[in-house]
Amino acid sequence: MNDWEPQTANGKVLWHFTMSLDGFVAGPNHEMDWMSTGISPQPGLIEQYVETTGAVLGGRRGWDRFPDPGAFYGGVWTGPIFVLTHHPEDAVPAERVTFLDCDVAEAVRIALDAAGGRNVEVLSPTIGAQLLERGLLDEIDLHIAPVLLGEGIRLLDLPGGGPHYLHRVGAGDPTAELSVRYRPVRRTPRRL
């Protein structure tokens, strides 16, 4: 099943993640090694994001774990990166990276200006949640990976928050539930 509409570059604010089937976007310490084996991206998808992304907005915890501006999309994307932090003074400077200490709405405005009409990708669960709560997200792009992590950093963790209903882009009925079906990969034969 592939009902994915091609991504367009029109100044959207996208919350973009590959997510495990159980809702985690990273391991407990922001580990991402689970994405390097057993998961195949959809053909042409990375190229779409490289072409349509004008700027990236992320958080400090993720940046401190992966402080390499050349790592985005295998090094083929080279736009500006903004890292929202309460302590920019102790951040290690990096080429193309601007550390911001401001309100999340101001950070989005700065990133949109830098994106030059292309999209801003939000690569932080906490920033994405804040933008969702404030109505500042245009789209949520999730790629569900065929893996169950069991623990880690959730896409959305808003204790006490209400539900946020979504409309699925490109669907005949945008409110219809989406069914996915997987089978476990067995490491050893099943024994009864």
Phi, psi and omega in degrees: 000126177221095180252023184281123174281142178302142179290143177241153179256095179221036175075029179279156170256110184252131169265111193236124180207151159269134187230143174291160181300334179265017168091015179258141179254352177199162175288180185305326180248037183066023178296139178237006183297339178297341181275349187273347178225142175079008181229128179245124177289155177295139180303132177081353184293314181299318180299324177298317181289323177300318183288327188259350183270126178258333180202158178239138175238121181226179180254167185291320182298316177294320180295316180298329179283326182226072185275058182228103180296341179278359183273345183293122179052045176067019178090358181274343175264133187227031181275184181286145180238132178242130181243117180276125184209151174276350183227069179293338183294335180255012177277141178280121182300147177214149179300136178072004183250129176242126178267126184246138172236086184205178175295149182300325178294321177294321178299319178295317179300316179297314181295319178297319177299317181289334183288344175060042179089351175269181186277154171254124176264125177264116183244055179208127177298319184287320178292317178301318179296318178297319179293322177298313180299327182268358180074029184256006176264140175265331185200150174241117180252111181243136174244110186275117182273144180281066180209145173249118182272326179086332177200163179144207182261118182284152174300310182229123179225090182236077178304131180082355179279159179272173179288150175242106181281146185235155171248126181283123181292134176083002182268146175301314174246102186294349179257000181292143176291155181252129179258134173235148183224124179229159171240140178296142173275120184274129176278329176225155180300146178291135177234135180252000000 
